Amino acid sequence: MSLSRRELVMLAAALPGFGGLAHAKAPTAAKTPLPFNPAPDDEAAWERIGQEFVITGSHLNTGTYGSCPLPVLEATIQYLRGFERMLTQPHIDGPGLHTQLERFLGAWPGSVAILRNTTEAMSTVAAGLDLAAGDEVVSTTHEHIGGKCCWEMLAARRGVVYRTFAPILDPTREADMAAAWMAQVTPRTRVFSISHVHFTTGLIQPVQALVRMAREHGIITVIDGAHPPGLFEMNLQELDADFYASSPHKWLLAPKGTGLLVVRPDRIGTTWPLVASGNWNSPGTSRFEHVGTMGESVLAGLGAAIAFHQAIGSKAIEERTRSLATRLDAMLREVPGVEVVSPSRPEFRSAMVAFRYAGRSAEAMQGYLNSRMIRTRRISEGGLEYIRLSTHIYNFPRDLDRVVELLREMPAG
């Protein structure tokens, strides 16, 4: 059952932060069906899909978190409301949700643990491996805090060596990128901690080649995959990494507070859980999930997010989001003073484009665009000072035209 117009208005009145719901269009059942597998430039189809969102302005920061479509909001809210009846409460089909995730990700049966976010998943792996003083973890200088701080804490606490190197940022060949990683290997290297997609510029790392090369050297691969689920078509069995951490609240458009850890089956039983509760010594991934009471309404939303995504088609979503990013990249490169720092070749670029603008700070640009109802991400980590724009299925060519026009009009200083 969908929320009625009256219920949406009442919810908006009770929760001002949900004001957009009061202005949402009629529930999905009253609309035409979602287009399946639309072409990247089928604007009529994407406009229909855009009706499922309550966004005000232009949301160009999916790289931080996506906007849940109405079916996901409805599933989450309905479960939460039903649970508070205390009697005749709704029930999450845990095994069914895990199977749904395994199929969506191309993961091994029984390999998925549902956590809260990528940060928790990465910390679970770092704390769960038996690394000793002097063992090396190799990564790059473009890692998100959620993927690097777990290793920094191990370095401070156990004497593990966390080493980073500057990656190739505008590659022409995957082989060169992989070679840069392999050049860091020493006899003490135990772990490669690899961002599948760099949060700074949207650069796609050659994870397939790196996993294969690392295994040949006895090196464990831990993939910070915060972005790919919902952005790329996935086949984690084919990738075959030891660990893959993700946040479906980004590109999959699931509720905030949903995270994933996919563990290669032979690693499950030898990886310690982060929190000890029931099932801590289970041979399955429940050892990582049982952390006490938590809100299960987001799990209802997670299942709805997968269904929404599949109703449109993974390939169509990837082609649409990446084609918009390619268009945006080209437009930004035509603005005098703008320096695009994302990869120039589209095969290495995801759906995020980062740039600098001479005479204008990233902080000033973000404030300027935000005041005009355009949400962005300032990349200030490591002193980089970029603005990053993300393109997703609720973005349209007009959004890109407007942000570029506003940048052209923005005065220096």
FILUM-101810 format. One record per residue (C-alpha): residue number from 1; x, z, y. Coordinates in pm, 1 decimal. Layout:
seq_u_w_v
NUM_X_Z_Y
...
END
This chain:
seq_u_w_v
1_0.0_0.0_0.0
2_138.9_-97.6_344.5
3_124.5_119.9_653.4
4_-173.5_32.9_870.2
5_-147.6_-54.2_1238.9
6_-299.7_286.2_1321.6
7_-41.3_466.7_1105.8
8_242.9_276.4_1271.3
9_115.8_375.8_1615.7
10_75.8_740.8_1509.8
11_427.5_743.1_1366.1
12_567.9_595.7_1685.4
13_388.7_861.3_1891.7
14_523.2_1143.3_1673.4
15_875.6_1001.5_1657.9
16_981.5_834.1_1984.5
17_1288.7_690.7_1815.3
18_1054.9_479.8_1603.0
19_872.6_337.7_1904.6
20_937.7_-17.0_1792.3
21_710.2_34.0_1494.7
22_407.9_57.4_1719.6
23_476.1_-296.0_1836.6
24_550.4_-435.2_1492.3
25_348.9_-728.4_1374.6
26_91.5_-691.7_1098.5
27_217.8_-581.3_756.3
28_380.4_-838.1_530.8
29_61.4_-891.5_327.2
30_-108.9_-1044.8_632.5
31_168.2_-1299.9_687.4
32_274.1_-1615.0_513.2
33_514.8_-1554.5_224.4
34_884.3_-1525.7_295.2
35_1061.4_-1862.8_276.8
36_1280.2_-1887.1_-31.7
37_1625.1_-2042.4_-6.8
38_1580.3_-2192.3_341.6
39_1851.3_-2419.8_480.9
40_2090.3_-2261.8_733.6
41_1939.5_-2464.6_1018.8
42_1572.0_-2430.7_921.7
43_1484.0_-2236.3_1235.0
44_1112.4_-2219.2_1157.5
45_1188.3_-2043.6_828.1
46_1429.1_-1797.9_988.5
47_1180.8_-1726.8_1267.9
48_927.1_-1633.5_998.6
49_1181.6_-1401.9_838.9
50_1255.6_-1252.0_1181.1
51_895.7_-1130.3_1201.2
52_985.1_-863.6_942.9
53_1203.1_-669.2_1188.6
54_1123.2_-428.2_1471.8
55_1441.4_-498.5_1670.4
56_1423.2_-490.8_2049.0
57_1686.0_-706.0_2218.5
58_1967.8_-866.1_2017.4
59_2127.9_-665.3_1739.0
60_2478.7_-808.4_1692.1
61_2626.8_-505.7_1517.3
62_2520.8_-534.1_1153.8
63_2884.5_-461.0_1067.6
64_2802.9_-99.4_1153.5
65_2448.1_-90.0_1020.8
66_2169.4_-335.0_960.8
67_1809.2_-313.8_1070.4
68_1569.3_-237.2_786.5
69_1288.7_-493.7_750.5
70_931.1_-368.0_747.1
71_895.0_-364.1_365.8
72_1199.0_-134.5_344.4
73_1069.8_92.7_619.6
74_729.5_107.3_452.9
75_869.5_188.4_107.8
76_1090.6_463.0_252.5
77_819.4_620.2_466.8
78_553.4_600.8_196.9
79_778.8_775.2_-54.5
80_869.5_1045.5_196.8
81_505.7_1102.9_285.2
82_400.9_1108.0_-78.9
83_675.6_1352.2_-174.4
84_560.0_1602.0_84.9
85_229.5_1635.8_-98.7
86_434.0_1856.1_-337.0
87_182.7_1791.0_-613.6
88_136.6_1442.7_-760.9
89_466.3_1344.1_-603.4
90_598.0_987.3_-641.4
91_885.5_925.7_-878.6
92_1200.3_716.5_-844.3
93_1271.3_511.1_-1154.6
94_1641.4_591.3_-1165.7
95_1732.6_377.4_-1469.0
96_1531.0_88.4_-1327.1
97_1702.8_110.7_-988.7
98_2045.9_118.9_-1152.4
99_1959.5_-187.3_-1359.2
100_1834.5_-361.6_-1044.8
101_2165.4_-285.7_-870.5
102_2375.3_-393.2_-1168.2
103_2202.3_-729.3_-1181.6
104_2221.7_-778.4_-805.9
105_2593.8_-696.6_-793.7
106_2690.5_-861.1_-1121.9
107_2821.6_-520.5_-1231.2
108_2873.1_-386.2_-1582.5
109_2580.3_-198.4_-1739.5
110_2612.6_170.6_-1658.8
111_2885.8_119.0_-1396.6
112_2697.6_188.8_-1071.9
113_2685.3_528.1_-902.5
114_2449.0_567.7_-607.0
115_2611.4_771.2_-330.7
116_2558.8_799.5_45.5
117_2806.8_550.7_193.5
118_3142.2_377.7_148.0
119_3331.1_675.4_290.0
120_3195.3_908.2_21.0
121_3265.6_650.6_-248.3
122_3625.3_600.3_-133.2
123_3682.6_975.8_-116.1
124_3537.7_1013.0_-466.1
125_3797.5_770.8_-598.4
126_4090.3_915.3_-403.7
127_4011.3_1271.7_-509.9
128_3926.1_1165.2_-864.6
129_4253.2_989.5_-950.9
130_4541.0_1193.0_-1090.8
131_4801.1_1089.2_-833.0
132_5116.9_1293.8_-793.8
133_5367.1_1353.5_-515.6
134_5566.7_1037.0_-454.4
135_5302.5_801.7_-594.8
136_5233.3_523.1_-348.0
137_4903.9_389.4_-215.9
138_4940.3_57.2_-32.1
139_4696.6_-69.5_228.6
140_4690.4_-252.5_562.8
141_4690.1_-147.5_926.2
142_4333.0_-279.8_962.4
143_4151.4_-26.3_744.5
144_3837.9_159.8_851.2
145_3868.5_536.9_879.5
146_3625.1_569.4_590.3
147_3869.1_383.1_368.3
148_4199.0_526.7_485.1
149_4144.3_893.7_567.9
150_4092.9_984.3_201.9
151_4447.4_861.0_132.2
152_4587.2_1028.3_443.6
153_4447.6_1359.0_321.1
154_4609.8_1306.2_-20.0
155_4939.2_1241.2_156.4
156_4906.8_1565.4_354.0
157_4782.5_1772.9_61.5
158_4961.1_1637.7_-247.4
159_5258.0_1444.2_-112.4
160_5115.1_1106.8_-211.3
161_5277.2_830.4_-5.1
162_5029.1_621.0_193.8
163_5196.4_301.7_316.6
164_5039.2_35.7_536.7
165_5156.6_-307.6_646.1
166_5037.4_-559.7_904.2
167_4833.7_-826.8_722.8
168_4821.9_-1197.2_804.7
169_4530.7_-1216.8_1050.2
170_4486.0_-1593.9_1083.5
171_4576.9_-1729.2_739.4
172_4591.9_-2087.7_624.0
173_4638.0_-2009.8_252.7
174_4516.3_-1731.3_25.9
175_4850.6_-1740.8_-152.3
176_5030.4_-1626.3_163.9
177_4792.9_-1333.9_204.6
178_4839.0_-1225.2_-157.2
179_5216.3_-1261.1_-129.1
180_5217.4_-1028.3_171.2
181_5055.3_-760.3_-45.9
182_5286.4_-811.9_-340.1
183_5588.5_-783.6_-112.1
184_5491.5_-416.8_-60.4
185_5514.7_-324.7_-429.8
186_5780.1_-75.4_-540.7
187_5831.4_103.9_-874.0
188_5620.9_393.8_-734.2
189_5318.5_185.1_-628.1
190_5009.2_313.5_-807.6
191_4715.7_195.3_-594.4
192_4614.3_-101.7_-379.6
193_4339.9_8.1_-135.8
194_4194.7_-323.1_-17.8
195_3923.8_-397.1_236.2
196_3730.9_-691.0_92.9
197_3636.7_-775.2_453.5
198_3829.9_-627.8_746.5
199_3597.4_-438.5_979.0
200_3815.8_-531.5_1275.0
201_3790.2_-911.2_1264.2
202_3576.2_-1005.8_962.0
203_3879.6_-1142.6_773.9
204_3811.2_-1193.8_401.8
205_4093.0_-1068.8_179.1
206_4182.9_-1257.0_-144.2
207_4052.7_-975.5_-363.3
208_4022.4_-1185.6_-680.3
209_4390.9_-1277.8_-677.2
210_4499.1_-929.7_-571.7
211_4308.4_-757.9_-851.9
212_4467.3_-989.3_-1108.6
213_4820.0_-946.6_-970.1
214_4782.8_-570.9_-935.9
215_4672.2_-532.0_-1296.9
216_4977.0_-726.3_-1413.3
217_5187.8_-458.8_-1241.2
218_4981.9_-163.1_-1365.3
219_4841.1_-100.5_-1016.5
220_4489.3_40.8_-968.5
221_4264.8_-156.8_-731.5
222_4023.3_28.9_-504.1
223_3811.4_-209.2_-298.4
224_3653.1_-97.6_27.5
225_3356.2_-332.7_-4.1
226_3148.3_-192.1_280.6
227_3037.0_-538.3_393.1
228_2995.8_-790.7_107.6
229_2675.6_-671.1_-70.7
230_2396.9_-846.6_115.2
231_2643.6_-1076.0_290.9
232_2801.6_-1259.7_-4.7
233_2679.5_-1350.5_-349.4
234_2836.9_-1087.6_-575.7
235_2982.4_-1083.0_-927.3
236_3177.1_-761.7_-970.0
237_3241.6_-813.5_-1340.6
238_3418.7_-1135.3_-1253.7
239_3614.5_-961.1_-978.2
240_3709.3_-689.8_-1230.1
241_3842.1_-435.5_-979.5
242_3886.8_-78.4_-1100.4
243_3666.9_61.5_-821.6
244_3435.7_-99.9_-566.5
245_3281.7_108.7_-284.1
246_3004.8_-12.2_-55.8
247_2736.2_67.3_202.6
248_2415.1_-130.2_145.2
249_2282.6_4.2_476.4
250_2484.2_-273.0_640.5
251_2419.5_-631.3_530.3
252_2170.7_-551.6_252.8
253_1953.6_-382.3_520.1
254_1887.1_-72.9_308.1
255_1813.1_269.7_461.3
256_2098.9_461.9_616.2
257_2235.0_712.2_366.3
258_2262.4_472.3_72.3
259_2605.2_399.9_-72.4
260_2747.3_262.2_-395.2
261_3047.0_313.1_-616.8
262_3097.7_65.0_-899.3
263_3351.1_184.4_-1156.7
264_3511.7_-31.8_-1422.9
265_3378.3_116.9_-1749.6
266_3718.4_224.5_-1880.8
267_3778.0_424.4_-1559.5
268_3454.2_626.4_-1554.3
269_3551.8_903.4_-1794.0
270_3900.4_952.9_-1646.3
271_3792.0_977.0_-1280.6
272_3702.7_1325.6_-1159.8
273_3379.1_1366.9_-958.0
274_3403.6_1472.8_-594.7
275_3129.8_1737.1_-630.7
276_3086.7_1948.7_-942.7
277_2723.9_1993.6_-1041.9
278_2512.0_1910.4_-1342.3
279_2657.8_1622.8_-1544.1
280_3003.8_1668.0_-1387.1
281_3154.7_1610.0_-1732.6
282_2914.8_1332.8_-1833.7
283_3079.3_1016.7_-1969.9
284_2858.8_806.2_-1738.9
285_2835.4_750.3_-1362.6
286_2587.6_1038.3_-1326.5
287_2901.8_1255.0_-1304.6
288_2948.2_1111.2_-951.3
289_2582.1_1122.4_-845.1
290_2463.0_1474.4_-920.9
291_2539.8_1655.9_-594.5
292_2232.0_1877.6_-557.3
293_1914.3_1814.4_-359.7
294_1906.5_1495.1_-157.1
295_1642.8_1276.2_4.4
296_1519.6_1026.8_-253.3
297_1306.6_830.7_-7.4
298_1611.2_619.5_79.8
299_1631.0_515.8_-285.4
300_1280.4_373.5_-261.9
301_1401.3_179.8_39.8
302_1713.2_63.4_-142.8
303_1506.3_-94.4_-418.7
304_1283.5_-259.1_-157.8
305_1590.7_-394.8_24.6
306_1713.7_-569.2_-289.9
307_1368.8_-719.5_-347.4
308_1349.4_-839.3_14.1
309_1694.7_-997.3_-11.2
310_1613.5_-1171.5_-336.9
311_1284.0_-1302.5_-197.2
312_1492.2_-1505.5_51.4
313_1793.4_-1581.4_-170.2
314_2154.6_-1458.7_-160.4
315_2304.5_-1802.7_-114.3
316_2069.7_-1886.7_173.2
317_2146.8_-1559.2_350.2
318_2521.9_-1606.3_314.4
319_2508.9_-1963.3_442.2
320_2287.6_-1869.7_737.5
321_2489.5_-1568.0_850.8
322_2826.4_-1738.8_815.4
323_2709.6_-2059.6_982.8
324_2590.0_-1857.5_1282.7
325_2930.2_-1686.9_1298.2
326_3106.6_-2023.6_1288.1
327_2887.7_-2145.6_1573.7
328_2955.2_-1829.1_1774.0
329_3329.1_-1856.6_1709.7
330_3335.4_-2211.6_1844.5
331_3133.9_-2116.1_2154.5
332_3356.1_-1819.0_2238.0
333_3670.2_-2031.0_2212.5
334_3530.0_-2247.5_2494.4
335_3504.3_-1955.3_2738.5
336_3808.1_-1942.6_2969.9
337_3998.6_-1618.9_2919.7
338_3844.9_-1535.8_2583.2
339_4086.3_-1491.3_2291.8
340_3912.7_-1495.3_1954.5
341_4109.4_-1277.0_1712.4
342_3903.8_-1353.2_1401.7
343_4031.9_-1617.2_1156.7
344_4016.2_-1970.4_1291.9
345_3930.9_-2114.7_949.4
346_3569.0_-2051.4_840.7
347_3663.6_-1994.9_475.6
348_3846.2_-1677.1_581.1
349_3579.9_-1561.7_828.0
350_3274.5_-1364.0_716.3
351_2986.3_-1312.5_961.1
352_3177.2_-1113.1_1221.8
353_3365.2_-1253.1_1520.7
354_3597.9_-1038.2_1732.5
355_3755.9_-1125.2_2065.5
356_3936.7_-1008.5_2377.8
357_3854.0_-1123.3_2730.3
358_4124.8_-1134.5_2997.2
359_4058.0_-900.9_3288.9
360_3775.9_-719.6_3112.5
361_3814.0_-413.7_2891.4
362_3630.3_-384.5_2563.2
363_3460.4_-71.1_2692.7
364_3336.1_-254.1_3003.1
365_3216.1_-552.6_2800.1
366_3024.4_-332.8_2560.0
367_2855.8_-145.5_2843.8
368_2772.4_-469.8_3023.5
369_2615.7_-629.4_2715.0
370_2438.7_-309.0_2612.1
371_2274.2_-286.9_2954.9
372_2131.3_-629.8_2880.1
373_1990.5_-522.1_2543.2
374_2268.7_-667.2_2328.0
375_2416.7_-426.4_2075.3
376_2783.5_-482.4_1988.0
377_3077.5_-297.2_1831.6
378_3384.1_-198.7_2027.7
379_3687.9_-201.7_1800.0
380_3914.0_57.5_1960.9
381_4087.0_177.4_1645.7
382_4463.2_132.6_1645.8
383_4458.4_38.5_2012.9
384_4311.9_-303.2_1934.6
385_4034.1_-305.1_2196.4
386_3820.9_-591.5_2064.1
387_3450.0_-661.2_2092.0
388_3301.8_-753.8_1753.0
389_2978.4_-946.9_1712.9
390_2795.0_-970.9_1379.0
391_2543.3_-1240.1_1288.0
392_2262.3_-1177.3_1040.7
393_1921.7_-1315.3_945.6
394_1747.7_-1156.8_1244.2
395_1981.6_-1340.3_1483.2
396_1911.9_-1685.6_1621.4
397_2101.6_-1952.9_1814.3
398_1936.2_-1828.3_2133.8
399_2102.0_-1487.7_2083.3
400_2442.1_-1654.1_2063.6
401_2371.4_-1873.7_2365.4
402_2270.3_-1572.1_2569.4
403_2567.8_-1352.5_2485.4
404_2811.8_-1634.7_2564.9
405_2632.3_-1711.7_2890.2
406_2646.7_-1345.4_2990.4
407_3017.6_-1330.7_2913.4
408_3077.3_-1636.1_3131.4
409_2894.9_-1460.0_3415.1
410_3071.4_-1126.1_3372.8
411_3310.9_-1065.9_3662.9
412_3667.0_-962.3_3593.4
413_3760.9_-601.0_3656.4
END
